Every structure is written in structure tokens, then in C-alpha cells.
């Protein structure tokens, strides 16, 4: 789940190209919706409305659906999520220059704090 969240956070923070196949995922983009499917069959979509981003997806390994809502306030983004198996998670991302400081915790017992940089990655 940690890598999924990290990938989703990076997806939201980066620009995506419309209908460009890659080794990671194939995506289609409209004005407010980005929908992607990767080579393993995981699927997710990202929609924006003002300062709020809505994410939904399907995780092949866990065979579960999930949804996450991100709310941005300046350099700080809070997120909450819920999966079809009942797992819930909360966290935040704080931008400091080109670096993001990320922290999350889930009802499944996972928690992490990690830092990502545009230069060195996560």
C-alpha cells in the first residue's frame, strides 16, 4: 500500500501526458479527469475540483477498490482514503522547495514518513 500511495502522490504532483503508453501505465486525460491502467491491471483515476483531488482505483494484488480525497491548503495537502476491505488511511504531504515530506498511517497497522525530491526521488 505504501508504494501505491507514493505513486499516487507523485502522480498528482507531476504533469501527465494524454494517451502516452509507457512501461508503467497507459493514461487518458481530459480537462478534469486522468484515468490510467498499468501493465499488471491496476487501474486508477484522478479528478480535480478546486483545491480538492479525488482518486479512485482498483488494486489487482489485493483485489480491492479504493478511494482517496486530497485537500490542498497552500504547501500542505491532507489526504484520507478507504478501501473495499475496510482499511482506512490518513496522512499529509508538505512541500518545501523541490522536496516533499510525506507521512501516513493506516488502520491496517502501516505507517511511514518519507521524503521525496525531484532530483533524487523517494
MOPAC internal coordinates of N, CA, C and O (Angstrom, degrees):
PM7 1SCF
backbone

  N    0.0000 0     0.00 0     0.00 0    0    0    0
  C    1.4536 1     0.00 0     0.00 0    1    0    0
  C    1.5196 1   110.23 1     0.00 0    2    1    0
  O    1.2310 1   120.14 1   145.84 1    3    2    1
  N    1.3491 1   117.33 1   -34.16 1    3    2    1
  C    1.4663 1   120.57 1  -178.78 1    5    3    2
  C    1.5254 1   110.92 1   -60.20 1    6    5    3
  O    1.2310 1   120.59 1   135.58 1    7    6    5
  N    1.3398 1   116.47 1   -44.42 1    7    6    5
  C    1.4543 1   119.31 1  -178.19 1    9    7    6
  C    1.5187 1   111.40 1   -69.03 1   10    9    7
  O    1.2310 1   120.35 1   145.33 1   11   10    9
  N    1.3252 1   116.93 1   -34.67 1   11   10    9
  C    1.4562 1   120.84 1   176.20 1   13   11   10
  C    1.5215 1   109.89 1   -62.41 1   14   13   11
  O    1.2310 1   120.18 1   132.49 1   15   14   13
  N    1.3344 1   117.25 1   -47.51 1   15   14   13
  C    1.4599 1   120.67 1   179.42 1   17   15   14
  C    1.5133 1   111.46 1   -63.50 1   18   17   15
  O    1.2310 1   120.43 1   137.88 1   19   18   17
  N    1.3254 1   116.78 1   -42.12 1   19   18   17
  C    1.4562 1   119.73 1   178.85 1   21   19   18
  C    1.5193 1   110.28 1   -61.42 1   22   21   19
  O    1.2310 1   120.53 1   136.60 1   23   22   21
  N    1.3426 1   116.59 1   -43.40 1   23   22   21
  C    1.4568 1   120.54 1   178.32 1   25   23   22
  C    1.5082 1   112.53 1   -63.25 1   26   25   23
  O    1.2310 1   120.67 1   138.72 1   27   26   25
  N    1.3096 1   116.32 1   -41.28 1   27   26   25
  C    1.4620 1   120.04 1   179.26 1   29   27   26
  C    1.5148 1   110.51 1   -67.13 1   30   29   27
  O    1.2310 1   120.22 1   138.45 1   31   30   29
  N    1.3286 1   117.18 1   -41.55 1   31   30   29
  C    1.4615 1   119.81 1   178.11 1   33   31   30
  C    1.5160 1   110.76 1   -61.85 1   34   33   31
  O    1.2310 1   120.32 1   137.56 1   35   34   33
  N    1.3159 1   116.99 1   -42.44 1   35   34   33
  C    1.4527 1   119.55 1   179.10 1   37   35   34
  C    1.5181 1   111.27 1   -67.45 1   38   37   35
  O    1.2310 1   120.39 1   144.62 1   39   38   37
  N    1.3194 1   116.86 1   -35.38 1   39   38   37
  C    1.4547 1   120.52 1   178.14 1   41   39   38
  C    1.5149 1   110.62 1   -62.01 1   42   41   39
  O    1.2310 1   120.39 1   135.30 1   43   42   41
  N    1.3116 1   116.87 1   -44.70 1   43   42   41
  C    1.4523 1   121.06 1  -179.41 1   45   43   42
  C    1.5188 1   110.33 1   -64.64 1   46   45   43
  O    1.2310 1   120.23 1   143.54 1   47   46   45
  N    1.3255 1   117.17 1   -36.46 1   47   46   45
  C    1.4591 1   120.78 1  -176.72 1   49   47   46
  C    1.5221 1   113.14 1   -78.28 1   50   49   47
  O    1.2310 1   119.88 1   160.91 1   51   50   49
  N    1.3217 1   117.84 1   -19.09 1   51   50   49
  C    1.4612 1   119.67 1  -175.93 1   53   51   50
  C    1.5256 1   111.55 1  -105.85 1   54   53   51
  O    1.2310 1   120.94 1   -12.31 1   55   54   53
  N    1.3043 1   115.81 1   167.69 1   55   54   53
  C    1.4540 1   121.44 1   176.39 1   57   55   54
  C    1.5226 1   107.99 1   -89.06 1   58   57   55
  O    1.2310 1   120.49 1   -38.41 1   59   58   57
  N    1.3374 1   116.66 1   141.59 1   59   58   57
  C    1.4580 1   121.30 1   179.05 1   61   59   58
  C    1.5215 1   109.11 1  -116.17 1   62   61   59
  O    1.2310 1   120.96 1   -35.77 1   63   62   61
  N    1.2979 1   115.76 1   144.23 1   63   62   61
  C    1.4604 1   120.39 1   177.64 1   65   63   62
  C    1.5175 1   109.65 1   -93.48 1   66   65   63
  O    1.2310 1   120.59 1   -32.23 1   67   66   65
  N    1.3152 1   116.47 1   147.77 1   67   66   65
  C    1.4616 1   121.15 1  -177.30 1   69   67   66
  C    1.5196 1   110.65 1   -77.29 1   70   69   67
  O    1.2310 1   120.47 1   -49.66 1   71   70   69
  N    1.3052 1   116.71 1   130.34 1   71   70   69
  C    1.4497 1   125.38 1   172.91 1   73   71   70
  C    1.5231 1   113.52 1    50.80 1   74   73   71
  O    1.2310 1   120.29 1  -133.09 1   75   74   73
  N    1.3140 1   117.04 1    46.91 1   75   74   73
  C    1.4545 1   121.71 1   177.75 1   77   75   74
  C    1.5171 1   108.19 1  -109.94 1   78   77   75
  O    1.2310 1   119.89 1   -71.80 1   79   78   77
  N    1.3460 1   117.82 1   108.20 1   79   78   77
  C    1.4590 1   119.22 1   179.53 1   81   79   78
  C    1.5239 1   110.56 1   -70.04 1   82   81   79
  O    1.2310 1   120.53 1   -35.33 1   83   82   81
  N    1.3122 1   116.59 1   144.67 1   83   82   81
  C    1.4528 1   121.82 1   177.35 1   85   83   82
  C    1.5158 1   108.51 1  -145.00 1   86   85   83
  O    1.2310 1   120.65 1    -0.29 1   87   86   85
  N    1.3203 1   116.36 1   179.71 1   87   86   85
  C    1.4498 1   120.60 1   177.49 1   89   87   86
  C    1.5173 1   110.71 1   -72.27 1   90   89   87
  O    1.2310 1   119.75 1   155.80 1   91   90   89
  N    1.3338 1   118.08 1   -24.20 1   91   90   89
  C    1.4555 1   121.08 1  -176.12 1   93   91   90
  C    1.5180 1   112.67 1   -88.49 1   94   93   91
  O    1.2310 1   119.90 1   130.20 1   95   94   93
  N    1.3274 1   117.80 1   -49.80 1   95   94   93
  C    1.4607 1   120.66 1  -176.65 1   97   95   94
  C    1.5206 1   110.45 1  -160.56 1   98   97   95
  O    1.2310 1   121.59 1   -24.27 1   99   98   97
  N    1.3195 1   114.57 1   155.73 1   99   98   97
  C    1.4547 1   121.55 1   172.80 1  101   99   98
  C    1.5158 1   106.44 1  -109.91 1  102  101   99
  O    1.2310 1   120.65 1   -53.14 1  103  102  101
  N    1.3269 1   116.36 1   126.86 1  103  102  101
  C    1.4576 1   120.53 1  -174.01 1  105  103  102
  C    1.5200 1   111.77 1  -124.71 1  106  105  103
  O    1.2310 1   121.83 1   -29.27 1  107  106  105
  N    1.3091 1   114.10 1   150.73 1  107  106  105
  C    1.4558 1   122.28 1   172.62 1  109  107  106
  C    1.5128 1   106.56 1  -124.53 1  110  109  107
  O    1.2310 1   120.64 1   -41.78 1  111  110  109
  N    1.3357 1   116.38 1   138.22 1  111  110  109
  C    1.4570 1   119.90 1  -174.49 1  113  111  110
  C    1.5219 1   111.06 1  -130.08 1  114  113  111
  O    1.2310 1   121.57 1   -40.73 1  115  114  113
  N    1.3399 1   114.61 1   139.27 1  115  114  113
  C    1.4618 1   121.22 1   170.73 1  117  115  114
  C    1.5275 1   106.76 1  -120.66 1  118  117  115
  O    1.2310 1   120.14 1    11.69 1  119  118  117
  N    1.3246 1   117.33 1  -168.31 1  119  118  117
  C    1.4633 1   120.46 1  -177.39 1  121  119  118
  C    1.5282 1   112.52 1   -60.67 1  122  121  119
  O    1.2310 1   119.46 1   142.34 1  123  122  121
  N    1.3255 1   118.63 1   -37.66 1  123  122  121
  C    1.4695 1   120.54 1  -176.19 1  125  123  122
  C    1.5194 1   114.12 1  -126.10 1  126  125  123
  O    1.2310 1   119.30 1  -178.92 1  127  126  125
  N    1.3357 1   118.95 1     1.08 1  127  126  125
  C    1.4609 1   121.11 1  -175.50 1  129  127  126
  C    1.5200 1   110.70 1  -132.53 1  130  129  127
  O    1.2310 1   121.18 1   -45.13 1  131  130  129
  N    1.3314 1   115.35 1   134.87 1  131  130  129
  C    1.4564 1   122.68 1   172.86 1  133  131  130
  C    1.5219 1   106.20 1  -121.48 1  134  133  131
  O    1.2310 1   119.98 1   -55.50 1  135  134  133
  N    1.3193 1   117.65 1   124.50 1  135  134  133
  C    1.4644 1   121.91 1   179.46 1  137  135  134
  C    1.5239 1   108.46 1  -123.29 1  138  137  135
  O    1.2310 1   120.42 1   -48.68 1  139  138  137
  N    1.3438 1   116.81 1   131.32 1  139  138  137
  C    1.4611 1   121.67 1  -175.01 1  141  139  138
  C    1.5259 1   110.90 1  -134.36 1  142  141  139
  O    1.2310 1   121.39 1   -28.85 1  143  142  141
  N    1.3366 1   114.94 1   151.15 1  143  142  141
  C    1.4600 1   123.05 1   172.12 1  145  143  142
  C    1.5141 1   106.47 1  -135.70 1  146  145  143
  O    1.2310 1   120.19 1   -48.79 1  147  146  145
  N    1.3467 1   117.24 1   131.21 1  147  146  145
  C    1.4623 1   119.28 1   178.97 1  149  147  146
  C    1.5256 1   110.49 1   -96.02 1  150  149  147
  O    1.2310 1   120.62 1    -1.64 1  151  150  149
  N    1.3278 1   116.42 1   178.36 1  151  150  149
  C    1.4613 1   120.82 1  -174.81 1  153  151  150
  C    1.5272 1   113.15 1   -67.62 1  154  153  151
  O    1.2310 1   119.50 1   158.94 1  155  154  153
  N    1.3355 1   118.57 1   -21.06 1  155  154  153
  C    1.4612 1   121.52 1   176.87 1  157  155  154
  C    1.5311 1   112.39 1   -84.08 1  158  157  155
  O    1.2310 1   120.04 1   169.18 1  159  158  157
  N    1.3225 1   117.52 1   -10.82 1  159  158  157
  C    1.4588 1   121.24 1  -179.27 1  161  159  158
  C    1.5179 1   114.32 1   100.97 1  162  161  159
  O    1.2310 1   119.92 1   178.76 1  163  162  161
  N    1.3389 1   117.77 1    -1.24 1  163  162  161
  C    1.4583 1   119.99 1   174.16 1  165  163  162
  C    1.5216 1   108.32 1   -64.80 1  166  165  163
  O    1.2310 1   120.67 1   -40.39 1  167  166  165
  N    1.3187 1   116.32 1   139.61 1  167  166  165
  C    1.4630 1   120.59 1  -178.67 1  169  167  166
  C    1.5179 1   109.23 1  -130.30 1  170  169  167
  O    1.2310 1   120.71 1   -33.84 1  171  170  169
  N    1.3180 1   116.25 1   146.16 1  171  170  169
  C    1.4499 1   119.97 1   176.42 1  173  171  170
  C    1.5172 1   109.66 1  -155.45 1  174  173  171
  O    1.2310 1   121.42 1   -22.27 1  175  174  173
  N    1.3202 1   114.89 1   157.73 1  175  174  173
  C    1.4576 1   120.89 1   176.57 1  177  175  174
  C    1.5180 1   108.77 1  -135.95 1  178  177  175
  O    1.2310 1   121.27 1   -29.07 1  179  178  177
  N    1.3250 1   115.17 1   150.93 1  179  178  177
  C    1.4507 1   122.78 1  -178.87 1  181  179  178
  C    1.5200 1   107.47 1  -130.64 1  182  181  179
  O    1.2310 1   120.37 1   -55.28 1  183  182  181
  N    1.3278 1   116.90 1   124.72 1  183  182  181
  C    1.4628 1   122.17 1   176.70 1  185  183  182
  C    1.5194 1   108.87 1  -126.41 1  186  185  183
  O    1.2310 1   120.71 1   -34.76 1  187  186  185
  N    1.3290 1   116.25 1   145.24 1  187  186  185
  C    1.4532 1   119.91 1  -179.80 1  189  187  186
  C    1.5173 1   110.89 1  -120.24 1  190  189  187
  O    1.2310 1   121.46 1   -32.87 1  191  190  189
  N    1.3197 1   114.82 1   147.13 1  191  190  189
  C    1.4637 1   122.63 1   174.71 1  193  191  190
  C    1.5220 1   106.76 1  -148.04 1  194  193  191
  O    1.2310 1   120.59 1   -78.51 1  195  194  193
  N    1.3225 1   116.48 1   101.49 1  195  194  193
  C    1.4632 1   120.11 1  -177.84 1  197  195  194
  C    1.5110 1   110.87 1    65.51 1  198  197  195
  O    1.2310 1   119.85 1    53.34 1  199  198  197
  N    1.3237 1   117.89 1  -126.66 1  199  198  197
  C    1.4624 1   123.26 1  -179.89 1  201  199  198
  C    1.5198 1   112.95 1   -91.25 1  202  201  199
  O    1.2310 1   120.32 1  -171.20 1  203  202  201
  N    1.3275 1   117.00 1     8.80 1  203  202  201
  C    1.4579 1   121.24 1  -177.39 1  205  203  202
  C    1.5234 1   110.42 1  -113.19 1  206  205  203
  O    1.2310 1   121.01 1   -43.15 1  207  206  205
  N    1.3206 1   115.68 1   136.85 1  207  206  205
  C    1.4598 1   122.29 1   177.09 1  209  207  206
  C    1.5227 1   108.21 1  -119.03 1  210  209  207
  O    1.2310 1   120.73 1   -48.24 1  211  210  209
  N    1.3343 1   116.21 1   131.76 1  211  210  209
  C    1.4588 1   122.46 1   179.91 1  213  211  210
  C    1.5177 1   108.48 1  -110.92 1  214  213  211
  O    1.2310 1   120.88 1   -52.25 1  215  214  213
  N    1.3359 1   115.93 1   127.75 1  215  214  213
  C    1.4496 1   121.56 1   179.13 1  217  215  214
  C    1.5196 1   108.85 1  -120.80 1  218  217  215
  O    1.2310 1   120.84 1   -40.05 1  219  218  217
  N    1.3054 1   116.01 1   139.95 1  219  218  217
  C    1.4625 1   122.07 1   174.77 1  221  219  218
  C    1.5150 1   107.84 1  -138.58 1  222  221  219
  O    1.2310 1   120.53 1   -30.23 1  223  222  221
  N    1.3252 1   116.59 1   149.77 1  223  222  221
  C    1.4436 1   117.25 1  -179.44 1  225  223  222
  C    1.5100 1   113.87 1  -164.35 1  226  225  223
  O    1.2310 1   122.15 1    -3.93 1  227  226  225
  N    1.3414 1   113.49 1   176.07 1  227  226  225
  C    1.4572 1   122.56 1   175.20 1  229  227  226
  C    1.5137 1   107.46 1  -132.00 1  230  229  227
  O    1.2310 1   121.05 1   -50.65 1  231  230  229
  N    1.3255 1   115.60 1   129.35 1  231  230  229
  C    1.4651 1   123.12 1  -178.54 1  233  231  230
  C    1.5231 1   108.33 1  -106.61 1  234  233  231
  O    1.2310 1   120.14 1   -64.20 1  235  234  233
  N    1.3277 1   117.34 1   115.80 1  235  234  233
  C    1.4639 1   122.37 1  -175.26 1  237  235  234
  C    1.5256 1   111.91 1   -64.21 1  238  237  235
  O    1.2310 1   119.73 1   133.01 1  239  238  237
  N    1.3309 1   118.11 1   -46.99 1  239  238  237
  C    1.4622 1   121.62 1  -175.31 1  241  239  238
  C    1.5263 1   111.26 1   -58.71 1  242  241  239
  O    1.2310 1   119.96 1   132.26 1  243  242  241
  N    1.3073 1   117.67 1   -47.74 1  243  242  241
  C    1.4620 1   121.70 1  -179.90 1  245  243  242
  C    1.5165 1   113.90 1   -87.35 1  246  245  243
  O    1.2310 1   120.58 1   174.72 1  247  246  245
  N    1.3381 1   116.49 1    -5.28 1  247  246  245
  C    1.4661 1   122.41 1  -176.80 1  249  247  246
  C    1.5353 1   110.68 1    48.13 1  250  249  247
  O    1.2310 1   121.45 1  -127.62 1  251  250  249
  N    1.3223 1   114.84 1    52.38 1  251  250  249
  C    1.4539 1   118.70 1  -178.21 1  253  251  250
  C    1.5240 1   111.23 1  -139.45 1  254  253  251
  O    1.2310 1   122.01 1   -27.94 1  255  254  253
  N    1.3063 1   113.76 1   152.06 1  255  254  253
  C    1.4582 1   121.94 1   174.62 1  257  255  254
  C    1.5230 1   108.08 1   -95.17 1  258  257  255
  O    1.2310 1   120.38 1   -26.44 1  259  258  257
  N    1.3109 1   116.87 1   153.56 1  259  258  257
  C    1.4526 1   120.84 1   179.13 1  261  259  258
  C    1.5179 1   109.77 1  -147.99 1  262  261  259
  O    1.2310 1   121.23 1   -21.76 1  263  262  261
  N    1.3312 1   115.24 1   158.24 1  263  262  261
  C    1.4634 1   122.03 1   176.80 1  265  263  262
  C    1.5150 1   107.91 1  -141.35 1  266  265  263
  O    1.2310 1   121.03 1   -35.55 1  267  266  265
  N    1.3274 1   115.64 1   144.45 1  267  266  265
  C    1.4567 1   120.62 1   179.97 1  269  267  266
  C    1.5212 1   108.79 1  -141.90 1  270  269  267
  O    1.2310 1   120.74 1   -37.90 1  271  270  269
  N    1.3204 1   116.18 1   142.10 1  271  270  269
  C    1.4609 1   122.46 1   176.82 1  273  271  270
  C    1.5189 1   108.66 1  -119.98 1  274  273  271
  O    1.2310 1   120.66 1   -51.14 1  275  274  273
  N    1.3404 1   116.34 1   128.86 1  275  274  273
  C    1.4614 1   122.75 1   177.82 1  277  275  274
  C    1.5189 1   108.46 1  -112.93 1  278  277  275
  O    1.2310 1   120.25 1   -47.45 1  279  278  277
  N    1.3176 1   117.12 1   132.55 1  279  278  277
  C    1.4628 1   122.20 1   176.58 1  281  279  278
  C    1.5159 1   108.72 1  -121.51 1  282  281  279
  O    1.2310 1   121.03 1   -57.22 1  283  282  281
  N    1.3329 1   115.63 1   122.78 1  283  282  281
  C    1.4620 1   120.56 1  -175.76 1  285  283  282
  C    1.5189 1   111.52 1  -101.70 1  286  285  283
  O    1.2310 1   121.35 1   -46.25 1  287  286  285
  N    1.3344 1   115.03 1   133.75 1  287  286  285
  C    1.4560 1   123.20 1   176.49 1  289  287  286
  C    1.5268 1   106.87 1  -130.83 1  290  289  287
  O    1.2310 1   120.13 1   -86.41 1  291  290  289
  N    1.3198 1   117.35 1    93.59 1  291  290  289
  C    1.4604 1   120.96 1  -176.81 1  293  291  290
  C    1.5130 1   111.08 1    64.57 1  294  293  291
  O    1.2310 1   120.28 1    58.25 1  295  294  293
  N    1.3272 1   117.07 1  -121.75 1  295  294  293
  C    1.4722 1   122.09 1  -179.35 1  297  295  294
  C    1.5229 1   113.19 1   -89.19 1  298  297  295
  O    1.2310 1   120.19 1  -177.14 1  299  298  297
  N    1.3359 1   117.24 1     2.86 1  299  298  297
  C    1.4609 1   122.25 1  -176.16 1  301  299  298
  C    1.5191 1   110.07 1  -114.98 1  302  301  299
  O    1.2310 1   120.26 1   -48.70 1  303  302  301
  N    1.3272 1   117.11 1   131.30 1  303  302  301
  C    1.4578 1   122.65 1   177.56 1  305  303  302
  C    1.5235 1   108.63 1  -123.93 1  306  305  303
  O    1.2310 1   120.36 1   -55.28 1  307  306  305
  N    1.3284 1   116.91 1   124.72 1  307  306  305
  C    1.4633 1   122.61 1   174.78 1  309  307  306
  C    1.5149 1   108.14 1  -100.10 1  310  309  307
  O    1.2310 1   120.12 1   -35.78 1  311  310  309
  N    1.3449 1   117.38 1   144.22 1  311  310  309
  C    1.4560 1   119.68 1   176.51 1  313  311  310
  C    1.5241 1   110.92 1  -138.28 1  314  313  311
  O    1.2310 1   121.61 1   -31.31 1  315  314  313
  N    1.3207 1   114.53 1   148.69 1  315  314  313
  C    1.4648 1   122.61 1   174.51 1  317  315  314
  C    1.5148 1   107.37 1  -135.02 1  318  317  315
  O    1.2310 1   120.75 1   -32.24 1  319  318  317
  N    1.3218 1   116.17 1   147.76 1  319  318  317
  C    1.4503 1   119.61 1  -178.94 1  321  319  318
  C    1.5102 1   112.36 1  -147.24 1  322  321  319
  O    1.2310 1   121.71 1   -18.11 1  323  322  321
  N    1.3265 1   114.32 1   161.89 1  323  322  321
  C    1.4581 1   121.93 1   179.88 1  325  323  322
  C    1.5182 1   108.81 1  -146.36 1  326  325  323
  O    1.2310 1   120.46 1   -44.29 1  327  326  325
  N    1.3380 1   116.74 1   135.71 1  327  326  325
  C    1.4611 1   121.99 1   178.61 1  329  327  326
  C    1.5269 1   109.82 1  -110.34 1  330  329  327
  O    1.2310 1   120.97 1   -19.59 1  331  330  329
  N    1.3332 1   115.75 1   160.41 1  331  330  329
  C    1.4636 1   121.11 1  -176.64 1  333  331  330
  C    1.5280 1   112.96 1   -65.24 1  334  333  331
  O    1.2310 1   119.24 1   161.59 1  335  334  333
  N    1.3276 1   119.06 1   -18.41 1  335  334  333
  C    1.4682 1   121.19 1   176.72 1  337  335  334
  C    1.5285 1   112.21 1   -88.59 1  338  337  335
  O    1.2310 1   120.23 1  -175.20 1  339  338  337
  N    1.3375 1   117.17 1     4.80 1  339  338  337
  C    1.4547 1   121.28 1   176.63 1  341  339  338
  C    1.5162 1   115.15 1    97.80 1  342  341  339
  O    1.2310 1   119.76 1   171.18 1  343  342  341
  N    1.3272 1   118.06 1    -8.82 1  343  342  341
  C    1.4600 1   119.42 1   178.96 1  345  343  342
  C    1.5335 1   109.89 1   -68.01 1  346  345  343
  O    1.2310 1   120.60 1   -42.81 1  347  346  345
  N    1.3084 1   116.46 1   137.19 1  347  346  345
  C    1.4605 1   122.76 1   177.45 1  349  347  346
  C    1.5256 1   108.18 1  -124.79 1  350  349  347
  O    1.2310 1   120.44 1   -28.10 1  351  350  349
  N    1.3182 1   116.77 1   151.90 1  351  350  349
  C    1.4559 1   120.46 1   178.14 1  353  351  350
  C    1.5255 1   110.53 1  -146.16 1  354  353  351
  O    1.2310 1   121.89 1   -24.40 1  355  354  353
  N    1.3203 1   113.98 1   155.60 1  355  354  353
  C    1.4644 1   122.39 1   177.91 1  357  355  354
  C    1.5210 1   107.83 1  -139.72 1  358  357  355
  O    1.2310 1   120.96 1   -22.72 1  359  358  357
  N    1.3175 1   115.76 1   157.28 1  359  358  357
  C    1.4516 1   118.39 1   177.52 1  361  359  358
  C    1.5060 1   111.69 1   178.71 1  362  361  359
  O    1.2310 1   121.78 1     4.93 1  363  362  361
  N    1.3226 1   114.19 1  -175.07 1  363  362  361
  C    1.4553 1   119.55 1   177.91 1  365  363  362
  C    1.5198 1   109.78 1  -148.34 1  366  365  363
  O    1.2310 1   121.67 1   -20.30 1  367  366  365
  N    1.3134 1   114.42 1   159.70 1  367  366  365
  C    1.4567 1   123.48 1   173.68 1  369  367  366
  C    1.5172 1   106.85 1  -129.78 1  370  369  367
  O    1.2310 1   120.28 1   -48.90 1  371  370  369
  N    1.3176 1   117.06 1   131.10 1  371  370  369
  C    1.4559 1   121.41 1   178.87 1  373  371  370
  C    1.5205 1   108.83 1  -122.36 1  374  373  371
  O    1.2310 1   120.64 1   -56.36 1  375  374  373
  N    1.3247 1   116.38 1   123.64 1  375  374  373
  C    1.4596 1   121.20 1   178.36 1  377  375  374
  C    1.5191 1   110.19 1   -88.45 1  378  377  375
  O    1.2310 1   121.48 1   -48.41 1  379  378  377
  N    1.3288 1   114.77 1   131.59 1  379  378  377
  C    1.4582 1   121.97 1   175.64 1  381  379  378
  C    1.5278 1   105.05 1  -132.78 1  382  381  379
  O    1.2310 1   120.53 1   -81.98 1  383  382  381
  N    1.3198 1   116.59 1    98.02 1  383  382  381
  C    1.4611 1   119.91 1  -175.41 1  385  383  382
  C    1.5146 1   110.27 1    64.60 1  386  385  383
  O    1.2310 1   120.50 1    53.95 1  387  386  385
  N    1.3305 1   116.65 1  -126.05 1  387  386  385
  C    1.4603 1   121.65 1   178.91 1  389  387  386
  C    1.5193 1   112.43 1   -93.27 1  390  389  387
  O    1.2310 1   120.46 1  -169.38 1  391  390  389
  N    1.3111 1   116.73 1    10.62 1  391  390  389
  C    1.4548 1   122.09 1  -176.78 1  393  391  390
  C    1.5266 1   109.80 1  -113.87 1  394  393  391
  O    1.2310 1   120.30 1   -35.15 1  395  394  393
  N    1.3346 1   117.03 1   144.85 1  395  394  393
  C    1.4615 1   121.03 1   172.06 1  397  395  394
  C    1.5151 1   108.60 1  -118.89 1  398  397  395
  O    1.2310 1   121.10 1   -42.31 1  399  398  397
  N    1.3180 1   115.50 1   137.69 1  399  398  397
  C    1.4578 1   122.78 1   174.82 1  401  399  398
  C    1.5221 1   105.88 1  -106.88 1  402  401  399
  O    1.2310 1   120.61 1   -59.16 1  403  402  401
  N    1.3224 1   116.45 1   120.84 1  403  402  401
  C    1.4575 1   122.44 1  -172.46 1  405  403  402
  C    1.5186 1   110.40 1  -119.77 1  406  405  403
  O    1.2310 1   120.92 1   -40.57 1  407  406  405
  N    1.3223 1   115.86 1   139.43 1  407  406  405
  C    1.4620 1   120.96 1   177.15 1  409  407  406
  C    1.5131 1   108.29 1  -144.17 1  410  409  407
  O    1.2310 1   120.57 1   -43.31 1  411  410  409
  N    1.3406 1   116.51 1   136.69 1  411  410  409
  C    1.4619 1   119.85 1   175.62 1  413  411  410
  C    1.5174 1   110.44 1  -148.33 1  414  413  411
  O    1.2310 1   121.71 1   -18.78 1  415  414  413
  N    1.3209 1   114.33 1   161.22 1  415  414  413
  C    1.4530 1   122.50 1   177.75 1  417  415  414
  C    1.5153 1   107.78 1  -145.50 1  418  417  415
  O    1.2310 1   120.49 1   -37.37 1  419  418  417
  N    1.3293 1   116.67 1   142.63 1  419  418  417
  C    1.4586 1   119.61 1  -179.07 1  421  419  418
  C    1.5198 1   111.34 1  -127.54 1  422  421  419
  O    1.2310 1   121.11 1   -21.44 1  423  422  421
  N    1.3235 1   115.47 1   158.56 1  423  422  421
  C    1.4606 1   121.03 1   178.45 1  425  423  422
  C    1.5178 1   111.59 1   -68.16 1  426  425  423
  O    1.2310 1   119.97 1   164.21 1  427  426  425
  N    1.3302 1   117.66 1   -15.79 1  427  426  425
  C    1.4550 1   122.23 1   177.66 1  429  427  426
  C    1.5211 1   112.76 1   -80.64 1  430  429  427
  O    1.2310 1   120.22 1  -179.17 1  431  430  429
  N    1.3348 1   117.19 1     0.83 1  431  430  429
  C    1.4534 1   121.26 1   176.90 1  433  431  430
  C    1.5169 1   114.26 1    98.37 1  434  433  431
  O    1.2310 1   119.62 1   177.31 1  435  434  433
  N    1.3190 1   118.32 1    -2.69 1  435  434  433
  C    1.4641 1   120.85 1   178.87 1  437  435  434
  C    1.5194 1   110.33 1   -84.37 1  438  437  435
  O    1.2310 1   121.39 1   -37.57 1  439  438  437
  N    1.3034 1   114.94 1   142.43 1  439  438  437
  C    1.4632 1   120.15 1   171.50 1  441  439  438
  C    1.5143 1   106.92 1  -154.03 1  442  441  439
  O    1.2310 1   121.07 1   -29.73 1  443  442  441
  N    1.3187 1   115.56 1   150.27 1  443  442  441
  C    1.4611 1   119.23 1  -179.35 1  445  443  442
  C    1.5067 1   109.97 1  -159.84 1  446  445  443
  O    1.2310 1   122.09 1   -25.04 1  447  446  445
  N    1.3114 1   113.61 1   154.96 1  447  446  445
  C    1.4541 1   122.00 1   169.89 1  449  447  446
  C    1.5192 1   105.21 1  -131.51 1  450  449  447
  O    1.2310 1   120.27 1   -55.55 1  451  450  449
  N    1.3282 1   117.10 1   124.45 1  451  450  449
  C    1.4466 1   120.10 1   179.44 1  453  451  450
  C    1.5205 1   109.79 1  -144.55 1  454  453  451
  O    1.2310 1   121.34 1   -24.62 1  455  454  453
  N    1.3121 1   115.04 1   155.38 1  455  454  453
  C    1.4526 1   122.43 1  -177.55 1  457  455  454
  C    1.5189 1   108.90 1  -115.92 1  458  457  455
  O    1.2310 1   120.66 1   -43.21 1  459  458  457
  N    1.3320 1   116.34 1   136.79 1  459  458  457
  C    1.4559 1   121.94 1   178.69 1  461  459  458
  C    1.5224 1   109.43 1  -121.93 1  462  461  459
  O    1.2310 1   120.75 1   -38.08 1  463  462  461
  N    1.3105 1   116.16 1   141.92 1  463  462  461
  C    1.4465 1   122.57 1   179.06 1  465  463  462
  C    1.5191 1   108.84 1  -126.57 1  466  465  463
  O    1.2310 1   120.25 1   -35.27 1  467  466  465
  N    1.3221 1   117.12 1   144.73 1  467  466  465
  C    1.4692 1   119.93 1   176.24 1  469  467  466
  C    1.5120 1   111.38 1   -64.59 1  470  469  467
  O    1.2310 1   119.97 1   157.52 1  471  470  469
  N    1.3067 1   117.67 1   -22.48 1  471  470  469
  C    1.4597 1   121.51 1  -178.46 1  473  471  470
  C    1.5214 1   111.73 1   -88.59 1  474  473  471
  O    1.2310 1   119.88 1   130.57 1  475  474  473
  N    1.3293 1   117.84 1   -49.43 1  475  474  473
  C    1.4601 1   121.23 1  -174.11 1  477  475  474
  C    1.5181 1   114.89 1  -103.17 1  478  477  475
  O    1.2310 1   119.43 1   173.78 1  479  478  477
  N    1.3473 1   118.69 1    -6.22 1  479  478  477
  C    1.4605 1   121.66 1  -179.37 1  481  479  478
  C    1.5113 1   111.81 1    80.13 1  482  481  479
  O    1.2310 1   120.64 1    21.93 1  483  482  481
  N    1.3330 1   116.39 1  -158.07 1  483  482  481
  C    1.4750 1   121.15 1  -177.42 1  485  483  482
  C    1.5246 1   111.56 1   -99.06 1  486  485  483
  O    1.2310 1   120.10 1   180.00 1  487  486  485

